Amino acid sequence: AGLLGQHSKTLGSIFAIVLLDAAIVGAAAVTLATSYAFGDVFGMKHSLHRGFKDAKQFYVSYCTMIALAAAIVLIPGAPLGLITTAVQALAGLLLPSASVFLLLLCNDREVLGPWVNRAWLNWVAALIVAVLLMLSGILMATTLFPHIDVVTVSEYLAIAMAVLGVLAYVVLRAMSKRQPAGPALKDISKLDRDSWRMPPLALLEPVTWNPATRLGMIGLRSYLVIGAILLVVKAVQVSHGG
């Protein structure tokens, strides 16, 4: 028993070291990526290649987020397990929206030229996004109705998403037939994959969304707002033992 307890302590110490290393890497990666995103959105200089004097806002935002995270962890009696779970759930909630924008980028011929997604890749990506949305929908349903049957909800959501997917395919197919490709699109499609280079950002034309895409973006934003609110409600319920 003593030997077993010694092994357990050793494994626990190793796990703690690995967890600490993962926390350090995660804190650096997440806050750094967020600082880069802030720089892109607000037009600030953002790069580790720049010095502190040349990119003060970038480094200040980076250090501020690390300090804020550390302060939250050091709060006496803070429910760290609940905070960690809520953050992971929020990441899962935001993942479908990020996947949608990534999918749109992967189909932008002006950016990727001949390297845009093929049809089967779009179908696989759409299936993954649909599954993520279904899981988020289950989270919303169980938050509003705690005693609901999850299996039944999953079946109804799967059917609804299949129907919506077919309708979206039909609408987008019809709209693509009505809107022939412009000359720039045709020229890009003829370029060789090995010689393709993305144009500078300053030369890219602004993205124009058709009504179907715009409606989809409105629905996606509504989903994010409602999902975030319900996630907060669920976290409060768990923290109070409900």
Sequence and secondary structure as in RCSB ss.txt:
>XXXX:A:sequence
AGLLGQHSKTLGSIFAIVLLDAAIVGAAAVTLATSYAFGDVFGMKHSLHRGFKDAKQFYVSYCTMIALAAAIVLI
PGAPLGLITTAVQALAGLLLPSASVFLLLLCNDREVLGPWVNRAWLNWVAALIVAVLLMLSGILMATTLFPHIDV
VTVSEYLAIAMAVLGVLAYVVLRAMSKRQPAGPALKDISKLDRDSWRMPPLALLEPVTWNPATRLGMIGLRSYLV
IGAILLVVKAVQVSHGG
>XXXX:A:secstr
 HHHHHHHHHHHHHHHHHHHHHHHHHHHHHHHHHHHHHHHHHT    TTS TTT HHHHHHHHHHHHHHHHHHTS
TT  HHHHHHHHHHHHHHHHHHHHHHHHHHHT HHHHGGGS  HHHHHHHHHHHHHHHHHHHHHHHHHH TTS H
HHHHHHHHHHHHHHHHHHHHHHHHHHHHS   HHHHHHHTS TTT     GGGS      HHHHHHHHHHHHHHH
HHHHHHHHHHHHHHTT 
